[in-house]
Amino acid sequence: MSGHSKWSTIKHKKAAKDAKRGKIFTKLIKEITVAARMGGGDINSNPRLRTAVLTARQNSLPSDNIDRAIKKGTGELEGMTYEEITYEGYGPGGVALLIQVLTDNRTRTVAELRSILTKHGGNMGATGSVGYLFSKRGLIAVERKGIDEDKVMEVALETGAEDVREAGDLLEVLTTPDGFADVREALEKAAVPVASAEVTMLPSSTVTVSGKSAETLLKLLEALEDNDDVQSVSSNMDIAAEELEQLSA
């Protein structure tokens, strides 16, 4: 799991510096719209919407955009209808991939994903081919340097986290999807520096990759996440932290 967590942290740091803010905003708006459509527009009774809004605010999405996205989801305003689909596939080194998309054109999206995978040494998989390897969890990564680890563990577990574990220079806080927002907010209120936070699909086991395979895999992950329809990509890769930092620099 440490490879997944480390890549997640690097991805979030890169996103914070990314000049493609419009692309990030578009993905956030899509998620808010779909969350509101599926569970209603009240963030207090809709955990998915609450998480989406919290993430949007931390990425500086204007409040007006958030409000409009919610209203489009609840039908108060006219908007695009997005279909939520999870595609399965493989990357270099036999790494399993779960690609979660929100799209208004399934045919276009699957053609684009197949092209990206093929270009980077991967391929699409049949439904169910890798999904059984993953479970949905909240994952909050905290950099261990300079923090009181006992405090992190106490705050997280008291707020309902399932587990807190070491992952190299990070602490991983694992939660249920519904409990994710509460734990995240509690850590931030306790002034714990959160490196990354997301509800994602975590692997039950990992595949170690290195060298050229690792380099190609990271390029594949970046290409997938750069696609407008892709909301998130989960993998069961495990790459040594030092190598991952070098390849992602």
Legacy VTK file of the C-alpha trace (Angstrom):
# vtk DataFile Version 3.0
C-alpha trace
ASCII
DATASET POLYDATA
POINTS 249 float
0.000 0.000 0.000
2.947 2.344 0.610
3.595 2.758 -3.113
-0.010 3.796 -3.676
0.118 6.252 -0.775
3.441 7.748 -1.855
2.229 8.274 -5.424
-0.970 9.833 -4.059
1.063 12.328 -2.013
3.311 13.246 -4.943
0.256 13.599 -7.200
-1.429 15.996 -4.775
1.723 18.092 -4.417
2.057 18.326 -8.195
-1.615 19.224 -8.538
-1.160 22.084 -6.076
1.491 23.562 -8.387
-0.239 22.590 -11.607
-0.876 25.337 -14.138
-3.850 23.357 -15.456
-6.140 24.661 -12.727
-9.094 24.719 -15.098
-8.771 20.963 -15.662
-8.663 20.332 -11.902
-11.717 22.551 -11.374
-13.639 20.675 -14.086
-13.062 17.343 -12.350
-14.061 18.762 -8.974
-17.266 20.220 -10.421
-18.159 16.894 -12.036
-17.736 15.044 -8.741
-19.834 17.573 -6.819
-22.584 17.404 -9.437
-22.739 13.603 -9.423
-22.526 13.402 -5.615
-25.453 15.820 -5.279
-27.459 13.948 -7.923
-26.968 10.618 -6.163
-27.331 11.642 -2.521
-28.961 15.067 -2.400
-27.614 18.565 -1.891
-27.201 18.562 1.913
-23.531 18.071 2.796
-24.460 17.030 6.350
-26.447 13.997 5.174
-24.426 13.210 2.036
-20.891 12.038 2.938
-19.733 11.869 -0.670
-20.853 15.444 -1.333
-19.270 16.636 1.898
-15.958 15.098 0.878
-16.209 16.568 -2.624
-16.964 20.058 -1.327
-14.154 19.898 1.236
-11.685 18.855 -1.477
-12.958 21.589 -3.787
-12.510 24.267 -1.137
-8.977 23.107 -0.392
-8.215 23.416 -4.111
-9.599 26.985 -4.122
-12.673 26.265 -6.244
-14.864 29.404 -5.874
-17.973 29.036 -3.693
-20.234 30.137 -6.564
-18.958 27.247 -8.686
-19.574 24.815 -5.835
-23.122 26.077 -5.314
-23.925 25.858 -9.037
-22.542 22.338 -9.258
-24.734 21.228 -6.358
-27.817 22.825 -7.917
-27.093 21.138 -11.253
-26.864 17.834 -9.434
-30.161 18.302 -7.615
-31.898 19.545 -10.768
-32.377 23.151 -9.631
-30.245 24.236 -12.590
-29.899 22.611 -15.996
-26.665 20.732 -16.499
-24.829 17.857 -18.148
-25.668 14.289 -17.135
-22.583 12.248 -16.343
-22.319 8.471 -16.215
-20.118 6.984 -13.504
-18.079 4.003 -14.767
-15.121 2.015 -13.444
-12.798 0.455 -16.027
-10.264 -2.242 -15.208
-6.898 -2.855 -16.793
-3.220 -3.636 -16.458
-0.079 -1.542 -16.621
3.598 -2.426 -17.107
4.871 -5.168 -14.820
1.404 -6.670 -14.425
0.182 -3.867 -12.156
-3.602 -3.831 -11.743
-5.477 -0.584 -12.504
-8.931 0.670 -11.564
-9.884 3.749 -13.577
-12.894 5.685 -12.303
-14.492 8.069 -14.788
-17.398 10.490 -15.085
-18.375 10.871 -18.719
-21.133 12.145 -20.987
-19.907 9.895 -23.835
-18.947 6.313 -22.950
-17.763 5.483 -26.488
-15.339 8.404 -26.599
-13.983 7.699 -23.126
-13.270 3.995 -23.584
-11.507 4.681 -26.903
-9.291 7.308 -25.258
-8.459 5.057 -22.305
-7.598 2.119 -24.552
-5.280 4.368 -26.583
-3.500 5.678 -23.462
-3.032 2.194 -22.028
-1.719 0.746 -25.297
0.722 3.638 -25.769
2.228 3.004 -22.319
2.480 -0.775 -22.393
-0.832 -1.554 -20.721
-4.164 -2.980 -21.767
-7.842 -2.923 -20.873
-9.160 -5.807 -18.771
-12.557 -7.484 -18.585
-15.036 -6.444 -15.910
-14.058 -8.180 -12.676
-10.515 -8.952 -13.782
-8.850 -6.826 -11.081
-11.684 -5.230 -9.109
-11.630 -7.976 -6.481
-8.115 -6.861 -5.486
-9.365 -3.493 -4.185
-11.646 -2.143 -1.455
-12.990 1.385 -1.029
-11.350 3.286 1.817
-10.451 6.775 2.919
-6.684 7.309 2.813
-5.069 10.253 4.591
-1.297 10.554 4.343
0.635 12.531 6.971
4.355 13.272 6.725
6.039 11.889 9.828
8.836 14.450 10.043
8.319 16.876 12.909
4.935 15.578 14.088
3.710 13.947 17.281
2.767 10.515 15.973
0.944 9.591 19.195
-1.239 12.680 18.762
-2.046 11.759 15.169
-3.009 8.247 16.205
-5.121 9.465 19.130
-7.051 12.046 17.098
-7.586 9.685 14.171
-8.755 6.667 16.162
-10.984 8.724 18.464
-12.711 10.188 15.393
-13.367 6.752 13.905
-10.335 5.833 11.801
-9.927 2.118 11.153
-6.153 2.064 11.387
-2.996 4.182 11.473
0.150 2.590 10.054
3.700 3.486 9.100
4.606 3.715 5.420
8.186 4.919 5.136
8.268 8.669 5.773
4.468 8.782 5.928
1.726 7.770 8.312
-1.310 6.297 6.579
-4.663 6.906 8.243
-7.316 4.506 6.941
-11.037 5.205 7.289
-14.377 4.025 5.989
-15.675 6.102 3.056
-18.430 7.597 5.222
-16.057 8.419 8.081
-13.379 9.978 5.882
-14.537 13.615 6.117
-14.841 13.525 9.930
-11.334 12.121 10.395
-9.837 14.518 7.872
-11.458 17.546 9.512
-10.400 16.389 12.988
-6.761 16.039 11.933
-6.763 19.465 10.291
-8.362 21.066 13.367
-5.604 19.461 15.455
-3.040 21.174 13.180
-1.812 17.880 11.746
-0.178 18.600 8.350
-2.069 16.415 5.867
0.051 15.626 2.789
-2.828 14.115 0.801
-6.356 12.881 1.427
-8.785 10.980 -0.783
-11.430 8.301 -0.852
-9.909 5.695 -3.111
-9.718 2.004 -3.933
-6.910 0.436 -1.923
-5.248 -2.836 -2.954
-5.209 -5.911 -0.732
-1.767 -6.840 -2.115
0.893 -5.101 -4.183
3.135 -5.783 -7.167
6.713 -4.490 -6.993
7.973 -2.643 -10.061
11.273 -0.878 -10.693
13.498 0.495 -13.415
11.993 0.966 -16.872
8.674 -0.625 -15.882
8.292 1.828 -12.994
9.149 4.784 -15.226
6.630 3.737 -17.881
3.970 3.029 -15.242
4.244 6.519 -13.756
3.932 8.056 -17.221
0.817 5.927 -17.762
-0.730 7.062 -14.469
-0.070 10.714 -15.295
-1.532 10.315 -18.795
-4.675 8.667 -17.428
-5.206 11.293 -14.751
-4.674 14.041 -17.327
-7.708 12.778 -19.252
-10.739 15.032 -18.719
-13.099 12.137 -17.963
-10.868 10.322 -15.470
-11.595 11.196 -11.848
-9.100 8.844 -10.206
-6.789 5.924 -10.889
-5.994 3.239 -8.309
-3.209 0.693 -8.685
-1.517 -2.034 -6.681
1.980 -0.857 -7.548
4.782 -0.826 -5.017
7.809 1.280 -5.883
10.621 2.075 -3.456
10.059 5.554 -2.040
13.456 6.824 -3.186
12.917 5.641 -6.744
9.384 7.026 -6.826
10.615 10.461 -5.715
13.312 10.465 -8.403
10.958 9.361 -11.171
8.296 11.881 -10.156
10.630 14.847 -9.770
LINES 1 250
249 0 1 2 3 4 5 6 7 8 9 10 11 12 13 14 15 16 17 18 19 20 21 22 23 24 25 26 27 28 29 30 31 32 33 34 35 36 37 38 39 40 41 42 43 44 45 46 47 48 49 50 51 52 53 54 55 56 57 58 59 60 61 62 63 64 65 66 67 68 69 70 71 72 73 74 75 76 77 78 79 80 81 82 83 84 85 86 87 88 89 90 91 92 93 94 95 96 97 98 99 100 101 102 103 104 105 106 107 108 109 110 111 112 113 114 115 116 117 118 119 120 121 122 123 124 125 126 127 128 129 130 131 132 133 134 135 136 137 138 139 140 141 142 143 144 145 146 147 148 149 150 151 152 153 154 155 156 157 158 159 160 161 162 163 164 165 166 167 168 169 170 171 172 173 174 175 176 177 178 179 180 181 182 183 184 185 186 187 188 189 190 191 192 193 194 195 196 197 198 199 200 201 202 203 204 205 206 207 208 209 210 211 212 213 214 215 216 217 218 219 220 221 222 223 224 225 226 227 228 229 230 231 232 233 234 235 236 237 238 239 240 241 242 243 244 245 246 247 248
